[in-house]
Amino acid sequence: MLLEATDILFLEGKKSVSLRIDSSSRIRITGSSGSGKSTLLKILAGLKQPLAGKLNRQNNIRQGYVPQEMPPLYLPSLRLFIKEIMSYSLHKKESQKMQNLLKREMEFWELQESLLDSRPDSLSGGEKQRFLISIALSMDPQILFLDEPTSALDASLKQKVRNRICSMSVPVLLVSHDSVWNDCALEEVSLEE
């Protein structure tokens, strides 16, 4: 078991949620706008505290997290953003491995390396999304958290993301309204009452 959420209360007035995530879990969290999907995903990823309930996580899980939107960055370039992320790595060897993986991911997602010298606010919505996916996958994740990863992409890139994620052998927790995920064999967890 990688993660176990017991009676997690993520929004006032909502019923609590319990989930058990193991190495084969592939979950799509659904619900109407404002139902708390993104909030629940952040709690499961350990980025936010629940209002109530208990979250047990296996220690030292490498996780990839793709937020719905790129966080506001006050750095002059994406290269400095990557350098900051890589500095959290425990060993220089791991940091180099992640940099090599990032380069491959950016090539896969059709992003030029020169993009790293751009200001974060100069990227298009699709570039931001592909960049965030590149970062998440360069972490060599043991579990992947995705919040609307295809919302700013055209049809061919949506399909490329879907094919890549659905073929991965790591647990996936996904929030998406996009129909491209309908045939990806994801267990659905609905937040509707």
Phi and psi in degrees as a GROMACS rama.xvg file:
@    title "Ramachandran Plot"
@    xaxis  label "Phi"
@    yaxis  label "Psi"
@TYPE xy
-88.83  -36.6721  LEU-2
-153.437  136.842  LEU-3
-133.881  122.574  GLU-4
-109.798  122.65  ALA-5
-118.614  117.653  THR-6
50.4859  48.2847  ASP-7
-74.5959  119.134  ILE-8
-97.4138  115.925  LEU-9
-109.24  -21.5059  PHE-10
-142.547  141.7  LEU-11
-57.1027  137.212  GLU-12
82.5374  -0.0368372  GLY-13
-101.794  154.847  LYS-14
-72.5425  154.128  LYS-15
-77.5218  162.736  SER-16
-124.91  139.286  VAL-17
-124.186  132.377  SER-18
-140.502  150.481  LEU-19
-127.336  119.722  ARG-20
-110.59  120.406  ILE-21
-119.456  -171.316  ASP-22
-65.612  -14.8354  SER-23
-108.365  3.68807  SER-24
-68.4835  136.57  SER-25
-143.701  102.479  ARG-26
-122.928  137.065  ILE-27
-114.775  119.619  ARG-28
-90.6209  123.096  ILE-29
-120.343  164.586  THR-30
156.994  165.683  GLY-31
-71.7019  166.86  SER-32
-58.7594  132.505  SER-33
85.0472  5.45159  GLY-34
-81.1782  -6.92369  SER-35
100.47  16.0636  GLY-36
-59.5437  -50.2859  LYS-37
-65.3495  -38.4834  SER-38
-62.7172  -45.6057  THR-39
-62.0249  -42.8293  LEU-40
-61.466  -42.6348  LEU-41
-62.0772  -38.7448  LYS-42
-64.7808  -46.5744  ILE-43
-63.2079  -32.7687  LEU-44
-80.0068  -4.50018  ALA-45
80.9863  18.0895  GLY-46
-96.95  -8.25357  LEU-47
-149.835  150.036  LYS-48
-89.3903  140.466  GLN-49
-73.1969  159.058  PRO-50
-69.1603  -32.5956  LEU-51
-159.425  165.847  ALA-52
104.96  -178.692  GLY-53
-130.929  135.047  LYS-54
-123.132  116.272  LEU-55
-108.892  127.796  ASN-56
-124.186  142.39  ARG-57
-63.8243  140.004  GLN-58
-67.172  146.309  ASN-59
57.5364  39.1335  ASN-60
-78.2096  128.251  ILE-61
-80.793  120.524  ARG-62
-123.916  149.604  GLN-63
-109.549  134.742  GLY-64
-130.739  125.721  TYR-65
-113.669  107.738  VAL-66
-73.2638  163.293  PRO-67
-62.1924  -36.7036  GLN-68
-135.6  151.838  GLU-69
-66.1632  130.884  MET-70
-62.1188  153.091  PRO-71
-62.9181  125.677  PRO-72
-116.195  130.616  LEU-73
-106.115  20.3726  TYR-74
-91.422  149.823  LEU-75
-73.3306  -13.9829  PRO-76
-153.777  158.241  SER-77
-67.1308  -28.3695  LEU-78
-59.3248  -41.6899  ARG-79
-68.8563  -34.0506  LEU-80
-61.6544  -47.2746  PHE-81
-62.5865  -42.5061  ILE-82
-59.283  -40.4805  LYS-83
-65.9957  -44.241  GLU-84
-60.9775  -45.6575  ILE-85
-66.1793  -25.9034  MET-86
-66.8546  -18.6604  SER-87
-76.3813  -14.1501  TYR-88
-63.9817  142.824  SER-89
-72.3046  -32.4014  LEU-90
-129.138  147.266  HIS-91
-60.2757  -35.691  LYS-92
-61.5626  -41.7045  LYS-93
-65.1409  -40.3532  GLU-94
-61.6545  -42.6413  SER-95
-64.9683  -41.0705  GLN-96
-60.6454  -43.5265  LYS-97
-65.361  -38.1172  MET-98
-64.086  -40.9703  GLN-99
-64.8338  -42.3314  ASN-100
-64.0132  -39.7745  LEU-101
-61.4859  -43.0385  LEU-102
-59.2716  -45.6731  LYS-103
-64.0782  -41.9191  ARG-104
-63.7673  -43.1315  GLU-105
-62.0335  -39.6169  MET-106
-62.2783  -44.0976  GLU-107
-59.9644  -40.4831  PHE-108
-89.7704  13.8077  TRP-109
62.4617  42.311  GLU-110
-113.092  129.262  LEU-111
-75.5435  146.07  GLN-112
-61.901  -27.8192  GLU-113
-62.4556  -18.7888  SER-114
-58.5523  -30.5197  LEU-115
-63.2931  -19.8568  LEU-116
-91.3853  2.23755  ASP-117
-84.1743  155.545  SER-118
-73.1801  140.339  ARG-119
-55.7755  -35.2187  PRO-120
-78.482  -1.97313  ASP-121
-92.3278  -6.38813  SER-122
-80.2639  149.313  LEU-123
-73.5444  167.305  SER-124
-58.3595  -42.8545  GLY-125
-67.0039  -38.3083  GLY-126
-65.0386  -42.53  GLU-127
-59.327  -46.6599  LYS-128
-62.999  -45.2685  GLN-129
-66.8106  -34.6873  ARG-130
-65.3672  -44.4378  PHE-131
-63.9843  -39.071  LEU-132
-64.354  -41.7863  ILE-133
-58.4213  -44.8713  SER-134
-62.4689  -48.5478  ILE-135
-58.7624  -43.9053  ALA-136
-75.3977  -24.4096  LEU-137
-72.657  -11.9392  SER-138
-78.4037  -1.67538  MET-139
50.4829  57.5625  ASP-140
-68.6211  148.679  PRO-141
-94.9047  -11.4332  GLN-142
-153.274  144.906  ILE-143
-127.063  128.056  LEU-144
-113.239  122.129  PHE-145
-127.411  123.52  LEU-146
-112.585  102.432  ASP-147
51.1203  55.6396  GLU-148
-71.7705  -9.96369  PRO-149
-115.766  6.08969  THR-150
-62.6152  -29.4156  SER-151
-107.161  16.093  ALA-152
-106.608  153.08  LEU-153
-76.9937  172.102  ASP-154
-58.0237  -41.8193  ALA-155
-69.2969  -37.9362  SER-156
-71.9044  -35.1875  LEU-157
-57.6139  -44.922  LYS-158
-65.3149  -37.9283  GLN-159
-63.6662  -43.6735  LYS-160
-63.0537  -47.9732  VAL-161
-57.3338  -47.0226  ARG-162
-62.5251  -41.8666  ASN-163
-66.0628  -48.816  ARG-164
-67.3202  -43.1054  ILE-165
-67.3042  -21.7799  CYS-166
-91.0322  -7.44892  SER-167
-73.7621  152.534  MET-168
-105.061  24.4827  SER-169
-109.059  156.393  VAL-170
-61.4127  142.381  PRO-171
-128.343  131.598  VAL-172
-119.914  120.95  LEU-173
-127.412  135.257  LEU-174
-111.027  122.439  VAL-175
-165.634  141.737  SER-176
-93.8955  -8.76849  HIS-177
-70.8413  129.194  ASP-178
-69.743  -11.5351  SER-179
-60.2677  -21.8258  VAL-180
-89.4799  -5.35728  TRP-181
-57.6965  -30.6097  ASN-182
-110.386  34.0985  ASP-183
-101.932  10.1015  CYS-184
56.0776  50.734  ALA-185
-104.313  134.339  LEU-186
-71.0394  134.501  GLU-187
-97.5957  132.21  GLU-188
-117.261  111.025  VAL-189
-94.5334  136.55  SER-190
-96.3529  9.57724  LEU-191
-77.8333  144.181  GLU-192
